[in-house]
Amino acid sequence: MTEPGLNTSVYFSFDDGGDEWLEFAISKQHDIKLEFAEDYVSKTADAIFLEWFSIRGGERFGYSRLGYFLGDMFFQSLVERMEERHAITAWKRPDFIDSAEVWLDGKGIVT
């Protein structure tokens, strides 16, 4: 958390109305991750953006922008494996995409 006293959902919904969204994302995080992994290997970048990152997406689970929740999950996994300051700049490492795919590959989906 960046600002003390704010609900965690504010960081995903940008207002105080995101508690239901965050509760859903937390309770279904495994399913969300699996569905994203399947789309990652089978859909175009535009289709992935629309479903997972756009406010107009969310047909799969009924909630839009779940990709940002997954991005935070991945970032938190990097923080656990390395110091936070290294996690913040991990995107510039040559193996960044590979490490994201390994993280995403919980069930052998990503090849």
ChimeraX attribute file (.defattr): number of C-alpha atoms within 10 A of each C-alpha:
attribute: neighborCount
match mode: 1-to-1
recipient: residues
	/A:1	8
	/A:2	7
	/A:3	8
	/A:4	7
	/A:5	7
	/A:6	12
	/A:7	15
	/A:8	17
	/A:9	17
	/A:10	14
	/A:11	17
	/A:12	18
	/A:13	14
	/A:14	10
	/A:15	12
	/A:16	13
	/A:17	12
	/A:18	17
	/A:19	16
	/A:20	10
	/A:21	17
	/A:22	21
	/A:23	12
	/A:24	15
	/A:25	19
	/A:26	12
	/A:27	10
	/A:28	12
	/A:29	17
	/A:30	13
	/A:31	12
	/A:32	20
	/A:33	21
	/A:34	18
	/A:35	14
	/A:36	20
	/A:37	20
	/A:38	14
	/A:39	18
	/A:40	17
	/A:41	11
	/A:42	12
	/A:43	12
	/A:44	11
	/A:45	10
	/A:46	9
	/A:47	15
	/A:48	17
	/A:49	16
	/A:50	17
	/A:51	22
	/A:52	25
	/A:53	17
	/A:54	16
	/A:55	13
	/A:56	13
	/A:57	19
	/A:58	17
	/A:59	11
	/A:60	11
	/A:61	15
	/A:62	9
	/A:63	18
	/A:64	19
	/A:65	20
	/A:66	27
	/A:67	19
	/A:68	15
	/A:69	20
	/A:70	19
	/A:71	12
	/A:72	13
	/A:73	16
	/A:74	17
	/A:75	17
	/A:76	14
	/A:77	14
	/A:78	19
	/A:79	16
	/A:80	11
	/A:81	11
	/A:82	13
	/A:83	10
	/A:84	14
	/A:85	9
	/A:86	13
	/A:87	17
	/A:88	13
	/A:89	10
	/A:90	18
	/A:91	13
	/A:92	9
	/A:93	11
	/A:94	9
	/A:95	11
	/A:96	13
	/A:97	13
	/A:98	11
	/A:99	16
	/A:100	16
	/A:101	16
	/A:102	14
	/A:103	16
	/A:104	20
	/A:105	16
	/A:106	13
	/A:107	8
	/A:108	10
	/A:109	16
	/A:110	17
	/A:111	7
